[in-house]
Amino acid sequence: MSTEPRILWAAGRDASWYSHPNATSPKKVHVVAEDACGSLCGLPVLDPDHRRLLEDVPEVNRCRRDGCRQIWPAAGPSSS
């Protein structure tokens, strides 16, 4: 078992493979570990090219599903 801390990033989902992606409304941002291909809440298909620091995600855009929700408070308060 590894004792090294996991590196966590914030990333959105990549909807480019949908035939008609909804690109007009704000989307939720998910927490993803650097060594994983999905979010901590279980959603796949994250866009690793647009990852950012957890602290840079406004609270309104943060995923509230189990897995992601527990990580956000560690990022500290965020406002925009």
Phi, psi and omega per residue, in radians:
M1 nan 2.283 -3.086
S2 -1.406 2.446 3.086
T3 -1.800 0.011 3.119
E4 -1.248 2.413 3.116
P5 -1.192 2.546 3.094
R6 -1.347 2.466 3.065
I7 -1.556 2.122 -3.086
L8 -1.927 2.449 3.116
W9 -2.274 2.877 2.993
A10 -1.835 2.398 3.137
A11 -2.650 2.634 3.076
G12 -1.616 2.999 3.091
R13 -1.484 2.539 3.115
D14 -1.616 1.911 -3.124
A15 -1.760 0.198 -3.061
S16 -1.134 -0.340 -3.133
W17 -1.488 -0.139 3.037
Y18 -1.267 2.618 3.125
S19 -1.242 -0.539 3.113
H20 -2.380 1.281 -3.104
P21 -1.185 2.464 3.075
N22 -1.462 1.816 -3.114
A23 -1.929 0.308 -3.061
T24 -1.786 -0.444 -3.101
S25 -1.845 2.684 3.115
P26 -1.090 2.502 -3.113
K27 -1.960 2.777 3.079
K28 -1.326 2.576 3.108
V29 -1.884 2.397 -3.041
H30 -1.965 2.773 3.077
V31 -1.592 2.283 3.133
V32 -2.325 2.438 3.053
A33 -1.445 2.535 -3.082
E34 -1.040 -0.509 -3.094
D35 -1.649 0.225 -3.099
A36 -2.086 2.815 3.111
C37 -1.871 0.027 3.111
G38 -2.342 3.006 -3.133
S39 -1.389 2.903 3.121
L40 -1.208 -0.321 3.082
C41 -1.544 -0.032 3.044
G42 1.772 -0.084 3.136
L43 -1.369 2.303 3.132
P44 -1.528 -3.039 2.988
V45 1.063 0.958 3.071
L46 -1.479 2.734 -3.121
D47 -1.717 1.603 -3.069
P48 -1.197 -0.274 3.137
D49 -1.314 -0.256 -3.118
H50 -2.135 0.684 3.116
R51 -1.397 2.735 -3.135
R52 -2.603 3.038 3.135
L53 -1.233 2.558 3.127
L54 -1.008 -0.681 -3.097
E55 -1.143 -0.349 -3.076
D56 -1.511 -0.029 -3.090
V57 -1.658 2.106 3.101
P58 -1.053 2.530 -3.083
E59 -0.962 -0.636 -3.103
V60 -1.140 -0.421 -3.115
N61 -1.667 -0.014 -3.068
R62 -1.391 2.370 3.068
C63 -1.098 2.407 -3.128
R64 -1.948 0.223 3.099
R65 -1.353 2.697 3.081
D66 -0.925 2.342 -3.115
G67 1.896 -1.054 3.073
C68 -1.298 -0.780 -3.038
R69 -0.960 -0.665 -3.081
Q70 -1.261 -0.338 -3.087
I71 -1.541 -0.614 -3.045
W72 -0.946 -0.773 -3.117
P73 -0.994 -0.519 3.113
A74 -1.172 -0.346 -3.132
A75 -1.362 -0.261 -3.137
G76 1.577 2.978 -3.125
P77 -1.182 2.539 3.136
S78 -2.410 2.384 3.085
S79 -2.480 2.673 3.082
S80 -2.576 nan nan
